[in-house]
């Protein structure tokens, strides 16, 4: 039987958020994904920072190469004097 169904994230997913310059960035959480063949998959994000944005990318991939991605963004707003 061919598995062509991607895993699905379980629970609430992080959302886009805005923070003030100099504030502590939100912690990157470990998410869980459920797959019809592999069961539970633990997913740790990749983090990239550029142009006042921090992008967290979670990607869950099963043994057959099916995947799902979640990418919320943290925007840093400059504080004007």
C-alpha positions in Angstrom: 0.0 0.0 0.0 1.4 3.4 -1.0 1.5 6.1 1.6 0.7 9.5 0.0 -0.7 11.2 3.1 1.3 13.9 4.8 1.7 14.0 8.6 -0.5 16.5 10.5 0.5 18.7 13.3 -1.1 18.0 16.7 -2.5 20.7 19.0 -2.2 24.5 18.7 0.4 25.9 16.4 2.4 29.0 17.1 1.1 32.1 15.4 2.7 35.3 13.9 3.6 37.7 16.7 5.0 41.3 16.9 7.5 42.3 19.5 9.3 45.5 20.4 12.9 45.9 19.5 15.1 44.6 22.3 12.4 42.3 23.7 13.1 38.7 24.3 12.2 36.5 21.2 9.5 33.8 21.7 11.0 30.4 22.5 11.0 28.0 19.6 8.8 25.1 20.7 9.0 21.5 19.8 5.9 20.5 18.0 4.4 17.0 17.5 3.0 15.7 14.2 1.0 12.5 13.8 1.5 10.3 10.8 -0.7 7.4 9.6 2.3 5.1 9.2 5.1 6.4 11.4 3.0 7.4 14.5 4.2 10.5 16.4 7.0 12.7 15.0 8.8 15.2 17.1 9.6 18.4 15.1 12.2 21.0 16.1 12.2 24.2 14.1 14.9 25.8 12.0 15.3 29.5 12.8 16.3 32.3 10.5 16.8 36.0 11.2 16.8 38.8 8.7 15.3 42.3 8.0 13.6 42.6 11.4 12.0 39.2 11.1 12.6 35.9 12.8 11.1 33.0 10.9 10.6 29.6 12.6 10.1 26.7 10.2 8.8 23.4 11.4 8.8 20.6 8.9 7.5 17.1 9.6 8.4 14.4 7.1 7.4 10.7 7.2 9.4 7.7 6.0 7.8 8.0 2.5 8.8 11.6 2.0 5.4 13.2 2.6 5.7 16.4 4.6 3.9 19.3 6.2 5.3 22.8 7.0 4.4 25.5 9.5 6.2 28.9 9.4 5.0 31.6 11.8 7.0 34.9 11.8 8.1 37.2 14.7 8.3 40.8 13.6 10.5 43.2 15.5 9.2 46.8 15.6 11.7 49.6 16.1 11.0 51.8 19.1 11.1 55.5 18.0 12.4 58.1 20.5 
